Amino acid sequence: MTAPMTALGMLELSSIGVAYLVEDTMLKAADVELLVARTICSGKYIVMVGGETAAVEASVAAGKAASMEALIDWLVIPNVDQRLFPAISGTVSLDERDYDALGILEAFSVTAIVEGADAAVKAAAVKLFRIHVAMAIGGKGFLLLTGEVSDVEAAIEAGAREIGKRGLLVSRVVIPRPEPQLFGEHL
């Protein structure tokens, strides 16, 4: 892929076999980069691609067309915030300056949490450090972010509002001055 990664697209599917067909179709349809393609809890499968907006839109449209009856949910985020990519891959480092507040959003689907994450980080000056997608949590997704209390509150509210549009919000929590041990595995 040579074009810049300005958009993110994703399909959540109920069939693993159909998901392989969808993945192949998406990659053949446009010049996109495969970011995530794997099984998730409850026997579902996610395919996530990134690239230039038009290419991502074409790839997702082709994937939807090939998905038969297996499509659960999908999304395209044009102008995606670049902070989502390291949070999805788990490569964000934290230090003691990041301990002012901890924000958590939880959604019933992976697509909803990714969309909520994009809205959250665009709403306030926060550090998104984890997007957990559906492994060992029954197909749900959650995110963790940190920053000053007022920024975390604004980000969590914006993300919850976006997830709420889909009717898939499980919880939203802001913890001011959290105990540093809550960040232990993310240092």
N, C-alpha and C positions, 0 to 999 in steps of 0.2 A: 504494500500500500504506500503510495507516494503523497497523497493529499493529506492535509492536516486533519487531526481528529477533533472536529468541532461538534460532533453529535454522537449520541449513544442510542442504540436500538436494542430491543429485547423482546423475546417471545418466551412465554411460560406455557409448557405443553404437558398433557396428561399421558402421552404415550412415548416411550423411549424409542421404539422403532420409527415412529413417524418423526420424532425429533431429529434423528440422523438424516432423514430425507429433507427435512426443513433446513437443517444446518447446511447441507450440501447445496440446496437451492439458493439459500441466502448468499453463500460465498461465491456462487457462480453468477449471481444476478448483478453484482456491483463490486467496485473496488473498496472493500471494507476489511477491517482487521478483526479477526475472531478474538474476543476478549475472555469470554467464559463460555464453555459448553460442557455441561455435566448434569448428572442426576442430582436431584435434591430430595428431601424428605417427602413422604407420602407418595412415592413412585412417580414424581414429576421430573421434568427436565427443563433446564433453561439454556437458551442460546442468546448471548449478548455480543453485539458487534459495535465497533466504533469507526468513525471516518468522517468525511465531508458530509454535510447534511443531506444533500440530494442523493448521494450514494447510500447512506443509511436508510433513508426513506424508501428507496427502490429495493434494497435488500429485505427490509421488514415487510414490505408489500408482497414481495415474492414468497417470503416465508409464510405469511398469512395465507396466501393462495394455495400453498402446498400442504397446509396443516390439517386438512380434512376436518374431522370432528375433534381433533386433539387440542385445539387452541383454548387455553384457559384465560390468558391475558397477554397484553402486549403494550409496548410504549415506544415512542421516539421522542428524545429530548434534543431539540436543536439548540445550539449554543450552550451545550452542557458545560457545567463548571468543572474545570480540570482537577479539582480536589477530589472528585468522586473516584477517579481511577486508582490513586494510591490507597484510598480507604477500602475499596473493593479487594485489592490485592494484599492488603494488610501490611503495607510498607511505610506507615506513618510512625514517626518517633515522637515521644512526649518527653518533657522534662518538668521540673518542679514549678516552673512559671505557668504551666498549663492546668494547675489545680484549683482555680478559682471557683469554677462550677462545672458540673457534669450534666449533660442533657442526653436523654434516651428517648427514642421513638421506636415503637413496635407496631408492625403491620401484619395483617393476615396473608399478604402475598409478597413475593420478591419484587415484582414490578412496582407495587405501591411503595415499598421502602426506598427503592432507587429514585423514584420520582419525588418522594418526600425529602430525600437527602439533597437533591438538586435545589429544591425550593428553600430548604433550611440554610444551606451555605450561601445562597444568593441574598438572603434576608439580613444577615448580620456578620460581623467580624468574628467568626468562630473557627476552630480547628476541628475538622471532621477526621476522626482517626480510625473509625471502623464501620464498615457496612457488612453485617453478617447475613448471608443469604441462605436460609432454609435448611442448613445441615444440623441435624439433631434437635430441631425445634419445631417439628411437625409442619414444615413447609412455610413457616412464617419468616419474616425478616426483621432485623433491628439495626439501629445505628447508634453510635456513640459520638458525641462531640463535646468540646470544651471551649472555654473562654470566660470572659467576664460575665457575671450573673445576668445583667440586663441583655447582653448579646445572646447568651444561651437561651434565655426566655423567649426572645424575639425569633430566634432560629427555630426553636422547638414549636412555637406557635405557627410559624409559616409552614413548616413541614407537616404538622398535624392537620392544618387546613387543607393542604394538597392531598394527603392520604384520605382525609375525610370525604373529599369529593367522590372517591371511589367506594366509600362506605366500608373501608377496610382497616380503620385505626383500632389497634388493640389498647395501647397506652402511650402516654406522654408524661415524662418525669423530668424535673429539674432539681438537682441536688446542689445547693450552695455549699461552698467549702467542704467538699467531700473528703473523706479520709483518704490519704494517699494510697493505701492498700488497694483501693478500687481500681487504680491504674496499673497495678503491679505487672501484669502480663503485657502491658503496652509500652513499657519504658525502653 
